[in-house]
């Protein structure tokens, strides 16, 4: 008897068995696509949270850069304050309803809801109730995660907008102090705002569960 037949039995039986397994797997994916789809959607959600973490990193870098610039001189400091207000505005824009991060999160929630509703609507007999319960629980959990991520985005956006508003106010004060020749007071005011921004960043980092740098 050939070696491969001795190991696996008759070749025809083996091939037929493989076909049965492949068909069975394909049928499982067909009737329960939630199992096949939830992981990519979960990965997309993780990508949104990573994008939020990156925004915190950018804000951290902004604080460090401004602290260094404040030591150089009034002209450089005033210019960098203006640039920083613009940079913070760009970060906040990404968190607006039509920004890329919120748009991606909305697409994730819509996809998860469509799959959840589809599984819920599968006729009895097309899927076991145990499998239906398991799949629905997974989609419900993912939707809850997306809702929590949305709340974090809105919180971060509101806090960044508040920080930008405060910086605009400080800009006027710094400009007036520079005109009056009070550069030390201008730097003191800038550093005070940076302390507040740094605390805000740390609070946002803690709310996202992002390790400190």
DOTI-249542 format. One record per residue: residue number from 1; residue in one letter; x, y, z of N, C-alpha, C in turn. Coordinates in steps of 0.05 Angstrom, whole numbers, plus 5000, padded with zeros to 4 digits. Atoms other than C-alpha are relative to their C-alpha. Example, Ala and Ser with C-alpha at 12.3 -4.5 7.8 and 13.67 -1.06 7.14 Angstrom:
<pts>
+-----+------+-------+--------+------+--------+---------+------+-------+--------+------+
! pos ! code ! neast ! nnorth !  nup ! caeast ! canorth ! caup ! ceast ! cnorth !  cup !
+-----+------+-------+--------+------+--------+---------+------+-------+--------+------+
!   1 !    A !  5018 !   4976 ! 5000 !   5246 !    4910 ! 5156 !  5018 !   5024 ! 5000 !
!   2 !    S !  4984 !   4976 ! 4999 !   5273 !    4979 ! 5143 !  4985 !   5022 ! 5014 !
+-----+------+-------+--------+------+--------+---------+------+-------+--------+------+
</pts>
This chain:
<pts>
+-----+------+-------+--------+------+--------+---------+------+-------+--------+------+
! pos ! code ! neast ! nnorth !  nup ! caeast ! canorth ! caup ! ceast ! cnorth !  cup !
+-----+------+-------+--------+------+--------+---------+------+-------+--------+------+
!   1 !    X !  5017 !   4976 ! 5000 !   5000 !    5000 ! 5000 !  5018 !   5025 ! 5000 !
!   2 !    X !  4984 !   4976 ! 5001 !   5028 !    5069 ! 4982 !  5001 !   5014 ! 5028 !
!   3 !    X !  4996 !   4988 ! 4974 !   5055 !    5110 ! 5041 !  4978 !   5019 ! 5007 !
!   4 !    X !  5020 !   4981 ! 4993 !   5004 !    5166 ! 5035 !  4973 !   4987 ! 5005 !
!   5 !    X !  5025 !   5014 ! 4995 !   4946 !    5117 ! 5033 !  5001 !   4987 ! 5028 !
!   6 !    X !  4997 !   5012 ! 4974 !   4974 !    5082 ! 5094 !  4995 !   5021 ! 5022 !
!   7 !    X !  5004 !   4979 ! 4980 !   4974 !    5148 ! 5132 !  4972 !   5011 ! 5001 !
!   8 !    X !  5025 !   4986 ! 5000 !   4908 !    5176 ! 5110 !  4976 !   4983 ! 4991 !
!   9 !    X !  5023 !   5016 ! 5009 !   4866 !    5118 ! 5085 !  4997 !   5003 ! 4970 !
!  10 !    X !  5004 !   4999 ! 5028 !   4836 !    5115 ! 5016 !  4999 !   5029 ! 4991 !
!  11 !    X !  4999 !   4972 ! 5009 !   4851 !    5179 ! 4975 !  4972 !   5011 ! 4995 !
!  12 !    X !  5026 !   4989 ! 5007 !   4779 !    5186 ! 4951 !  4984 !   5008 ! 5025 !
!  13 !    X !  5014 !   4994 ! 4975 !   4752 !    5184 ! 5022 !  5011 !   5025 ! 5012 !
!  14 !    X !  4987 !   4977 ! 4989 !   4803 !    5235 ! 5044 !  4991 !   5026 ! 4986 !
!  15 !    X !  5008 !   4976 ! 5016 !   4787 !    5285 ! 4988 !  4971 !   5007 ! 5006 !
!  16 !    X !  5028 !   4995 ! 4994 !   4713 !    5277 ! 5001 !  4996 !   5012 ! 5028 !
!  17 !    X !  5002 !   4989 ! 4973 !   4723 !    5291 ! 5075 !  5009 !   5029 ! 5001 !
!  18 !    X !  4990 !   4972 ! 5001 !   4763 !    5354 ! 5060 !  4978 !   5018 ! 4988 !
!  19 !    X !  5021 !   4984 ! 5012 !   4707 !    5378 ! 5015 !  4977 !   5005 ! 5019 !
!  20 !    X !  5021 !   4997 ! 4980 !   4656 !    5366 ! 5070 !  5007 !   5021 ! 5020 !
!  21 !    X !  4991 !   4980 ! 4980 !   4697 !    5407 ! 5119 !  5000 !   5028 ! 4989 !
!  22 !    X !  5000 !   4974 ! 5013 !   4707 !    5464 ! 5070 !  4972 !   5011 ! 4997 !
!  23 !    X !  5028 !   4992 ! 5003 !   4633 !    5466 ! 5054 !  4988 !   5008 ! 5026 !
!  24 !    X !  5012 !   4994 ! 4974 !   4615 !    5465 ! 5127 !  5010 !   5026 ! 5011 !
!  25 !    X !  4989 !   4974 ! 4991 !   4662 !    5523 ! 5143 !  4988 !   5023 ! 4984 !
!  26 !    X !  5012 !   4980 ! 5017 !   4635 !    5562 ! 5084 !  4971 !   5005 ! 5008 !
!  27 !    X !  5028 !   4998 ! 4992 !   4564 !    5549 ! 5107 !  4998 !   5015 ! 5027 !
!  28 !    X !  5000 !   4987 ! 4974 !   4581 !    5572 ! 5178 !  5004 !   5030 ! 4996 !
!  29 !    X !  4994 !   4972 ! 5006 !   4610 !    5638 ! 5151 !  4975 !   5013 ! 4987 !
!  30 !    X !  5023 !   4989 ! 5014 !   4549 !    5646 ! 5106 !  4977 !   5007 ! 5018 !
!  31 !    X !  5023 !   4995 ! 4983 !   4497 !    5639 ! 5160 !  5007 !   5016 ! 5025 !
!  32 !    X !  4992 !   4984 ! 4976 !   4537 !    5673 ! 5215 !  5023 !   5019 ! 4993 !
!  33 !    X !  4979 !   4983 ! 5008 !   4577 !    5728 ! 5180 !  5009 !   5019 ! 5022 !
!  34 !    X !  4991 !   4984 ! 4978 !   4580 !    5765 ! 5246 !  5026 !   4991 ! 5011 !
!  35 !    X !  4974 !   5011 ! 4991 !   4637 !    5719 ! 5266 !  5022 !   5010 ! 4982 !
!  36 !    X !  4979 !   4993 ! 5019 !   4675 !    5737 ! 5203 !  5004 !   5030 ! 5000 !
!  37 !    X !  4998 !   4972 ! 5003 !   4660 !    5812 ! 5205 !  5007 !   5016 ! 5025 !
!  38 !    X !  4997 !   4985 ! 4975 !   4665 !    5832 ! 5278 !  5029 !   5007 ! 5005 !
!  39 !    X !  4972 !   4994 ! 4995 !   4741 !    5827 ! 5282 !  5010 !   5024 ! 4984 !
!  40 !    X !  4991 !   4976 ! 5015 !   4755 !    5877 ! 5225 !  4987 !   5025 ! 5011 !
!  41 !    X !  5013 !   4976 ! 4989 !   4704 !    5925 ! 5254 !  5012 !   5007 ! 5027 !
!  42 !    X !  4987 !   4995 ! 4974 !   4735 !    5917 ! 5323 !  5028 !   5013 ! 4996 !
!  43 !    X !  4974 !   4988 ! 5006 !   4803 !    5933 ! 5292 !  4997 !   5029 ! 4991 !
!  44 !    X !  5005 !   4973 ! 5008 !   4773 !    5995 ! 5260 !  4995 !   5018 ! 5025 !
!  45 !    X !  5006 !   4985 ! 4975 !   4748 !    6017 ! 5329 !  5026 !   5005 ! 5015 !
!  46 !    X !  4974 !   4997 ! 4987 !   4817 !    6005 ! 5358 !  5017 !   5022 ! 4986 !
!  47 !    X !  4986 !   4979 ! 5015 !   4844 !    6050 ! 5302 !  4991 !   5027 ! 5008 !
!  48 !    X !  5011 !   4974 ! 4992 !   4798 !    6106 ! 5324 !  5013 !   5008 ! 5027 !
!  49 !    X !  4988 !   4994 ! 4974 !   4824 !    6101 ! 5396 !  5030 !   5006 ! 4997 !
!  50 !    X !  4972 !   4994 ! 5005 !   4895 !    6100 ! 5369 !  5003 !   5028 ! 4990 !
!  51 !    X !  4999 !   4973 ! 5011 !   4881 !    6164 ! 5330 !  4996 !   5020 ! 5022 !
!  52 !    X !  5004 !   4982 ! 4977 !   4856 !    6197 ! 5394 !  5026 !   5001 ! 5017 !
!  53 !    X !  4975 !   5000 ! 4985 !   4920 !    6175 ! 5429 !  5021 !   5017 ! 4986 !
!  54 !    X !  4980 !   4984 ! 5015 !   4961 !    6206 ! 5373 !  4994 !   5030 ! 5003 !
!  55 !    X !  5007 !   4972 ! 4996 !   4923 !    6272 ! 5382 !  5012 !   5010 ! 5027 !
!  56 !    X !  4988 !   4993 ! 4974 !   4946 !    6272 ! 5455 !  5030 !   5003 ! 4998 !
!  57 !    X !  4971 !   4998 ! 5005 !   5017 !    6259 ! 5433 !  5007 !   5026 ! 4986 !
!  58 !    X !  4995 !   4975 ! 5015 !   5014 !    6318 ! 5384 !  4997 !   5024 ! 5019 !
!  59 !    X !  5004 !   4978 ! 4981 !   4987 !    6363 ! 5439 !  5024 !   5001 ! 5020 !
!  60 !    X !  4976 !   5001 ! 4982 !   5044 !    6340 ! 5486 !  5024 !   5013 ! 4986 !
!  61 !    X !  4977 !   4989 ! 5015 !   5095 !    6358 ! 5432 !  4997 !   5030 ! 4997 !
!  62 !    X !  5005 !   4971 ! 5002 !   5062 !    6426 ! 5424 !  5008 !   5014 ! 5025 !
!  63 !    X !  4993 !   4988 ! 4974 !   5070 !    6441 ! 5498 !  5030 !   5002 ! 5003 !
!  64 !    X !  4971 !   5001 ! 4997 !   5143 !    6421 ! 5498 !  5013 !   5021 ! 4982 !
!  65 !    X !  4989 !   4981 ! 5019 !   5157 !    6463 ! 5436 !  4995 !   5029 ! 5009 !
!  66 !    X !  5006 !   4973 ! 4990 !   5123 !    6524 ! 5465 !  5017 !   5008 ! 5024 !
!  67 !    X !  4983 !   4994 ! 4976 !   5161 !    6519 ! 5530 !  5028 !   5008 ! 4991 !
!  68 !    X !  4973 !   4994 ! 5010 !   5227 !    6519 ! 5491 !  5000 !   5027 ! 4986 !
!  69 !    X !  5001 !   4975 ! 5015 !   5205 !    6577 ! 5447 !  4998 !   5024 ! 5018 !
!  70 !    X !  5004 !   4978 ! 4982 !   5185 !    6620 ! 5506 !  5027 !   5011 ! 5011 !
!  71 !    X !  4974 !   4992 ! 4990 !   5258 !    6621 ! 5527 !  5017 !   5016 ! 4980 !
!  72 !    X !  4983 !   4988 ! 5021 !   5283 !    6649 ! 5461 !  4997 !   5030 ! 4998 !
!  73 !    X !  5004 !   4971 ! 5003 !   5252 !    6718 ! 5458 !  4971 !   5006 ! 4993 !
!  74 !    X !  5028 !   4992 ! 5004 !   5188 !    6758 ! 5450 !  4989 !   4995 ! 4972 !
!  75 !    X !  5010 !   5003 ! 5028 !   5183 !    6756 ! 5374 !  4994 !   4970 ! 4994 !
!  76 !    X !  5004 !   5029 ! 5004 !   5192 !    6680 ! 5371 !  4976 !   4989 ! 5016 !
!  77 !    X !  5022 !   5010 ! 4983 !   5144 !    6668 ! 5429 !  4973 !   5009 ! 4988 !
!  78 !    X !  5026 !   4991 ! 5010 !   5089 !    6711 ! 5399 !  4992 !   4985 ! 4974 !
!  79 !    X !  5005 !   5015 ! 5025 !   5096 !    6676 ! 5331 !  4991 !   4972 ! 5006 !
!  80 !    X !  5006 !   5028 ! 4994 !   5094 !    6607 ! 5362 !  4973 !   4997 ! 5015 !
!  81 !    X !  5026 !   5001 ! 4987 !   5033 !    6623 ! 5405 !  4978 !   5000 ! 4978 !
!  82 !    X !  5019 !   4999 ! 5022 !   4996 !    6641 ! 5341 !  4999 !   4973 ! 4985 !
!  83 !    X !  4999 !   5026 ! 5014 !   5019 !    6576 ! 5307 !  4987 !   4979 ! 5017 !
!  84 !    X !  5011 !   5020 ! 4982 !   4999 !    6536 ! 5369 !  4970 !   5001 ! 5000 !
!  85 !    X !  5029 !   4998 ! 5001 !   4929 !    6564 ! 5368 !  4989 !   4987 ! 4975 !
!  86 !    X !  5009 !   5013 ! 5026 !   4923 !    6542 ! 5295 !  5003 !   4970 ! 5002 !
!  87 !    X !  4996 !   5029 ! 4998 !   4952 !    6473 ! 5311 !  4979 !   4987 ! 5017 !
!  88 !    X !  5021 !   5011 ! 4983 !   4903 !    6462 ! 5368 !  4973 !   5000 ! 4986 !
!  89 !    X !  5025 !   4999 ! 5015 !   4847 !    6484 ! 5323 !  4998 !   4978 ! 4980 !
!  90 !    X !  5000 !   5022 ! 5019 !   4867 !    6432 ! 5272 !  4995 !   4973 ! 5014 !
!  91 !    X !  5005 !   5024 ! 4984 !   4867 !    6379 ! 5326 !  4970 !   4998 ! 5006 !
!  92 !    X !  5029 !   4999 ! 4994 !   4797 !    6400 ! 5347 !  4983 !   4995 ! 4976 !
!  93 !    X !  5015 !   5005 ! 5024 !   4774 !    6400 ! 5275 !  4997 !   4970 ! 4993 !
!  94 !    X !  5001 !   5029 ! 5005 !   4791 !    6326 ! 5269 !  4979 !   4986 ! 5017 !
!  95 !    X !  5020 !   5012 ! 4982 !   4742 !    6314 ! 5326 !  4972 !   5011 ! 4996 !
!  96 !    X !  5027 !   4990 ! 5006 !   4684 !    6353 ! 5297 !  4983 !   4978 ! 4987 !
!  97 !    X !  5018 !   5020 ! 5011 !   4623 !    6316 ! 5272 !  5007 !   4991 ! 4972 !
!  98 !    X !  4992 !   5007 ! 5027 !   4648 !    6319 ! 5200 !  5030 !   4995 ! 4997 !
!  99 !    X !  4972 !   5006 ! 5001 !   4720 !    6307 ! 5218 !  5005 !   4971 ! 4994 !
! 100 !    X !  4994 !   5028 ! 5009 !   4756 !    6243 ! 5197 !  4996 !   4980 ! 5023 !
! 101 !    X !  5002 !   5020 ! 4978 !   4757 !    6211 ! 5266 !  4970 !   4994 ! 5007 !
! 102 !    X !  5028 !   5004 ! 4994 !   4683 !    6222 ! 5280 !  4986 !   4985 ! 4977 !
! 103 !    X !  5012 !   5013 ! 5023 !   4665 !    6201 ! 5209 !  5006 !   4970 ! 5000 !
! 104 !    X !  4993 !   5028 ! 4999 !   4703 !    6136 ! 5217 !  4985 !   4986 ! 5022 !
! 105 !    X !  5015 !   5013 ! 4978 !   4670 !    6122 ! 5284 !  4971 !   4996 ! 4993 !
! 106 !    X !  5028 !   5003 ! 5009 !   4602 !    6135 ! 5254 !  4996 !   4977 ! 4981 !
! 107 !    X !  5001 !   5023 ! 5019 !   4616 !    6085 ! 5198 !  5002 !   4974 ! 5015 !
! 108 !    X !  4997 !   5024 ! 4984 !   4638 !    6034 ! 5250 !  4974 !   4993 ! 5014 !
! 109 !    X !  5026 !   5005 ! 4986 !   4574 !    6042 ! 5290 !  4978 !   4991 ! 4981 !
! 110 !    X !  5021 !   5008 ! 5019 !   4531 !    6038 ! 5228 !  5004 !   4971 ! 4991 !
! 111 !    X !  4994 !   5027 ! 5008 !   4566 !    5974 ! 5205 !  4992 !   4980 ! 5021 !
! 112 !    X !  5006 !   5018 ! 4978 !   4559 !    5942 ! 5273 !  4970 !   4997 ! 5004 !
! 113 !    X !  5029 !   5001 ! 4996 !   4486 !    5961 ! 5278 !  4986 !   4984 ! 4978 !
! 114 !    X !  5011 !   5015 ! 5023 !   4471 !    5933 ! 5208 !  5003 !   4970 ! 5005 !
! 115 !    X !  4995 !   5028 ! 4995 !   4503 !    5866 ! 5227 !  4983 !   4990 ! 5023 !
! 116 !    X !  5017 !   5008 ! 4977 !   4467 !    5865 ! 5294 !  4971 !   4996 ! 4992 !
! 117 !    X !  5027 !   5002 ! 5009 !   4400 !    5878 ! 5262 !  4995 !   4976 ! 4982 !
! 118 !    X !  5003 !   5022 ! 5019 !   4412 !    5826 ! 5208 !  5000 !   4973 ! 5015 !
! 119 !    X !  5000 !   5024 ! 4985 !   4429 !    5772 ! 5258 !  4975 !   4997 ! 5016 !
! 120 !    X !  5025 !   5000 ! 4985 !   4369 !    5791 ! 5300 !  4977 !   4991 ! 4982 !
! 121 !    X !  5023 !   5005 ! 5019 !   4324 !    5784 ! 5238 !  5002 !   4972 ! 4987 !
! 122 !    X !  4998 !   5027 ! 5012 !   4350 !    5715 ! 5217 !  4977 !   4982 ! 5010 !
! 123 !    X !  5023 !   5017 ! 4992 !   4290 !    5667 ! 5217 !  5010 !   4977 ! 5018 !
! 124 !    X !  4994 !   5023 ! 4983 !   4288 !    5613 ! 5270 !  5005 !   4976 ! 4982 !
! 125 !    X !  4993 !   5024 ! 5016 !   4320 !    5550 ! 5244 !  5023 !   5005 ! 4982 !
! 126 !    X !  4976 !   4993 ! 5017 !   4372 !    5588 ! 5202 !  5025 !   5002 ! 5018 !
! 127 !    X !  4978 !   4998 ! 4981 !   4415 !    5597 ! 5264 !  4990 !   4991 ! 5027 !
! 128 !    X !  5008 !   5009 ! 4973 !   4414 !    5565 ! 5332 !  4996 !   5025 ! 5018 !
! 129 !    X !  5004 !   4978 ! 4982 !   4388 !    5610 ! 5387 !  5024 !   5006 ! 5017 !
! 130 !    X !  4975 !   4996 ! 4984 !   4452 !    5599 ! 5426 !  5020 !   5016 ! 4984 !
! 131 !    X !  4982 !   4985 ! 5017 !   4493 !    5624 ! 5367 !  4990 !   5029 ! 4997 !
! 132 !    X !  5012 !   4973 ! 5003 !   4445 !    5683 ! 5357 !  5006 !   5017 ! 5025 !
! 133 !    X !  4995 !   4986 ! 4975 !   4453 !    5702 ! 5430 !  5029 !   5008 ! 5002 !
! 134 !    X !  4971 !   4995 ! 4999 !   4529 !    5697 ! 5426 !  5008 !   5023 ! 4982 !
! 135 !    X !  4993 !   4979 ! 5020 !   4534 !    5739 ! 5363 !  4988 !   5027 ! 5007 !
! 136 !    X !  5012 !   4974 ! 4993 !   4485 !    5792 ! 5386 !  5015 !   5012 ! 5024 !
! 137 !    X !  4985 !   4989 ! 4976 !   4523 !    5799 ! 5452 !  5026 !   5013 ! 4990 !
! 138 !    X !  4974 !   4989 ! 5010 !   4587 !    5811 ! 5412 !  4995 !   5027 ! 4987 !
! 139 !    X !  5006 !   4975 ! 5014 !   4555 !    5864 ! 5368 !  4991 !   5022 ! 5020 !
! 140 !    X !  5008 !   4981 ! 4979 !   4522 !    5897 ! 5429 !  5023 !   5011 ! 5015 !
! 141 !    X !  4977 !   4991 ! 4985 !   4588 !    5900 ! 5465 !  5017 !   5019 ! 4983 !
! 142 !    X !  4984 !   4983 ! 5018 !   4622 !    5931 ! 5404 !  4986 !   5028 ! 4998 !
! 143 !    X !  5015 !   4974 ! 5001 !   4567 !    5984 ! 5399 !  5004 !   5016 ! 5025 !
! 144 !    X !  4995 !   4986 ! 4975 !   4576 !    6000 ! 5472 !  5028 !   5012 ! 5001 !
! 145 !    X !  4973 !   4990 ! 5002 !   4651 !    6008 ! 5461 !  5001 !   5025 ! 4982 !
! 146 !    X !  5001 !   4977 ! 5019 !   4636 !    6055 ! 5402 !  4987 !   5024 ! 5014 !
! 147 !    X !  5013 !   4978 ! 4985 !   4589 !    6096 ! 5446 !  5019 !   5013 ! 5020 !
! 148 !    X !  4981 !   4989 ! 4981 !   4643 !    6103 ! 5499 !  5022 !   5016 ! 4985 !
! 149 !    X !  4980 !   4986 ! 5015 !   4693 !    6123 ! 5446 !  4990 !   5027 ! 4990 !
! 150 !    X !  5012 !   4975 ! 5008 !   4645 !    6176 ! 5420 !  4999 !   5020 ! 5023 !
! 151 !    X !  5001 !   4983 ! 4976 !   4636 !    6204 ! 5490 !  5028 !   5012 ! 5005 !
! 152 !    X !  4973 !   4991 ! 4996 !   4712 !    6209 ! 5496 !  5008 !   5021 ! 4980 !
! 153 !    X !  4994 !   4981 ! 5022 !   4718 !    6244 ! 5429 !  4987 !   5027 ! 5006 !
! 154 !    X !  5014 !   4976 ! 4994 !   4665 !    6295 ! 5449 !  5013 !   5015 ! 5023 !
! 155 !    X !  4987 !   4988 ! 4977 !   4699 !    6307 ! 5516 !  5026 !   5013 ! 4992 !
! 156 !    X !  4974 !   4989 ! 5009 !   4767 !    6316 ! 5483 !  4995 !   5025 ! 4983 !
! 157 !    X !  5006 !   4977 ! 5017 !   4737 !    6363 ! 5431 !  4993 !   5025 ! 5016 !
! 158 !    X !  5010 !   4977 ! 4983 !   4702 !    6407 ! 5483 !  5023 !   5012 ! 5016 !
! 159 !    X !  4977 !   4990 ! 4984 !   4765 !    6411 ! 5526 !  5020 !   5015 ! 4983 !
! 160 !    X !  4981 !   4987 ! 5017 !   4809 !    6428 ! 5467 !  4989 !   5028 ! 4991 !
! 161 !    X !  5012 !   4975 ! 5008 !   4761 !    6482 ! 5444 !  5002 !   5021 ! 5023 !
! 162 !    X !  4997 !   4982 ! 4977 !   4761 !    6511 ! 5515 !  5029 !   5010 ! 5002 !
! 163 !    X !  4972 !   4992 ! 4999 !   4837 !    6511 ! 5514 !  5007 !   5020 ! 4979 !
! 164 !    X !  4995 !   4981 ! 5022 !   4838 !    6547 ! 5447 !  4989 !   5027 ! 5007 !
! 165 !    X !  5012 !   4974 ! 4992 !   4790 !    6600 ! 5473 !  5017 !   5014 ! 5021 !
! 166 !    X !  4983 !   4988 ! 4979 !   4834 !    6611 ! 5534 !  5026 !   5010 ! 4988 !
! 167 !    X !  4975 !   4991 ! 5012 !   4896 !    6615 ! 5491 !  4996 !   5026 ! 4984 !
! 168 !    X !  5006 !   4975 ! 5015 !   4863 !    6669 ! 5447 !  5000 !   5023 ! 5020 !
! 169 !    X !  5001 !   4979 ! 4980 !   4850 !    6709 ! 5510 !  5029 !   5007 ! 5010 !
! 170 !    X !  4972 !   4995 ! 4991 !   4922 !    6699 ! 5533 !  5016 !   5014 ! 4978 !
! 171 !    X !  4985 !   4987 ! 5022 !   4947 !    6720 ! 5464 !  4998 !   5030 ! 5002 !
! 172 !    X !  5005 !   4971 ! 4997 !   4916 !    6789 ! 5474 !  5017 !   5011 ! 5023 !
! 173 !    X !  4985 !   4991 ! 4976 !   4947 !    6795 ! 5543 !  5030 !   5000 ! 4995 !
! 174 !    X !  4971 !   5002 ! 5006 !   5015 !    6772 ! 5519 !  5009 !   5022 ! 4981 !
! 175 !    X !  4993 !   4979 ! 5018 !   5014 !    6821 ! 5461 !  5002 !   5027 ! 5014 !
! 176 !    X !  5000 !   4975 ! 4986 !   4996 !    6878 ! 5507 !  5024 !   5003 ! 5019 !
! 177 !    X !  4977 !   5000 ! 4982 !   5050 !    6858 ! 5557 !  5026 !   5005 ! 4984 !
! 178 !    X !  4976 !   4996 ! 5016 !   5102 !    6856 ! 5501 !  5002 !   5029 ! 4991 !
! 179 !    X !  5000 !   4972 ! 5007 !   5081 !    6925 ! 5477 !  5009 !   5018 ! 5023 !
! 180 !    X !  4993 !   4984 ! 4976 !   5090 !    6950 ! 5548 !  5028 !   4994 ! 5009 !
! 181 !    X !  4973 !   5008 ! 4993 !   5159 !    6918 ! 5550 !  5002 !   4981 ! 5023 !
! 182 !    X !  5000 !   5019 ! 4977 !   5139 !    6866 ! 5602 !  5002 !   4972 ! 4990 !
! 183 !    X !  4997 !   5026 ! 5012 !   5167 !    6805 ! 5568 !  4999 !   4978 ! 5021 !
! 184 !    X !  5001 !   5020 ! 4979 !   5177 !    6768 ! 5634 !  4971 !   4993 ! 5008 !
! 185 !    X !  5028 !   5005 ! 4993 !   5103 !    6777 ! 5651 !  4986 !   4984 ! 4977 !
! 186 !    X !  5012 !   5015 ! 5022 !   5085 !    6752 ! 5581 !  5007 !   4971 ! 5001 !
! 187 !    X !  4991 !   5028 ! 4998 !   5127 !    6690 ! 5590 !  4987 !   4986 ! 5023 !
! 188 !    X !  5014 !   5011 ! 4976 !   5097 !    6679 ! 5659 !  4971 !   4992 ! 4993 !
! 189 !    X !  5028 !   5006 ! 5008 !   5027 !    6683 ! 5629 !  4999 !   4976 ! 4982 !
! 190 !    X !  5000 !   5023 ! 5019 !   5045 !    6635 ! 5573 !  5005 !   4974 ! 5014 !
! 191 !    X !  4993 !   5025 ! 4985 !   5076 !    6584 ! 5620 !  4977 !   4991 ! 5018 !
! 192 !    X !  5023 !   5007 ! 4984 !   5015 !    6588 ! 5665 !  4979 !   4985 ! 4983 !
! 193 !    X !  5019 !   5013 ! 5018 !   4971 !    6571 ! 5606 !  5010 !   4972 ! 4992 !
! 194 !    X !  4989 !   5026 ! 5007 !   5018 !    6515 ! 5586 !  4997 !   4980 ! 5023 !
! 195 !    X !  5005 !   5018 ! 4977 !   5013 !    6486 ! 5656 !  4972 !   4990 ! 5000 !
! 196 !    X !  5028 !   5008 ! 5001 !   4938 !    6486 ! 5649 !  4995 !   4980 ! 4977 !
! 197 !    X !  5003 !   5017 ! 5023 !   4942 !    6454 ! 5580 !  5012 !   4972 ! 5006 !
! 198 !    X !  4987 !   5026 ! 4993 !   4990 !    6401 ! 5606 !  4983 !   4983 ! 5018 !
! 199 !    X !  5018 !   5014 ! 4982 !   4942 !    6383 ! 5662 !  4976 !   4989 ! 4984 !
! 200 !    X !  5022 !   5009 ! 5017 !   4886 !    6379 ! 5610 !  5008 !   4975 ! 4984 !
! 201 !    X !  4991 !   5023 ! 5016 !   4927 !    6332 ! 5567 !  5003 !   4976 ! 5017 !
! 202 !    X !  4997 !   5023 ! 4982 !   4943 !    6288 ! 5626 !  4972 !   4988 ! 5008 !
! 203 !    X !  5027 !   5009 ! 4994 !   4869 !    6285 ! 5644 !  4988 !   4985 ! 4976 !
! 204 !    X !  5010 !   5014 ! 5024 !   4851 !    6266 ! 5572 !  5014 !   4973 ! 4997 !
! 205 !    X !  4985 !   5025 ! 5002 !   4906 !    6214 ! 5572 !  4989 !   4979 ! 5019 !
! 206 !    X !  5010 !   5018 ! 4980 !   4879 !    6183 ! 5636 !  4972 !   4990 ! 4992 !
! 207 !    X !  5027 !   5008 ! 5008 !   4807 !    6182 ! 5608 !  5001 !   4980 ! 4977 !
! 208 !    X !  4997 !   5019 ! 5022 !   4832 !    6144 ! 5547 !  5015 !   4975 ! 5008 !
! 209 !    X !  4983 !   5023 ! 4992 !   4876 !    6097 ! 5586 !  5026 !   4998 ! 4986 !
! 210 !    X !  4975 !   4999 ! 5015 !   4937 !    6120 ! 5548 !  5023 !   5004 ! 5020 !
! 211 !    X !  4978 !   4996 ! 4981 !   5004 !    6112 ! 5585 !  5013 !   5027 ! 4996 !
! 212 !    X !  4986 !   4975 ! 5002 !   5043 !    6175 ! 5600 !  5025 !   4997 ! 4984 !
! 213 !    X !  4976 !   5000 ! 5016 !   5103 !    6195 ! 5559 !  5024 !   5008 ! 5017 !
+-----+------+-------+--------+------+--------+---------+------+-------+--------+------+
</pts>
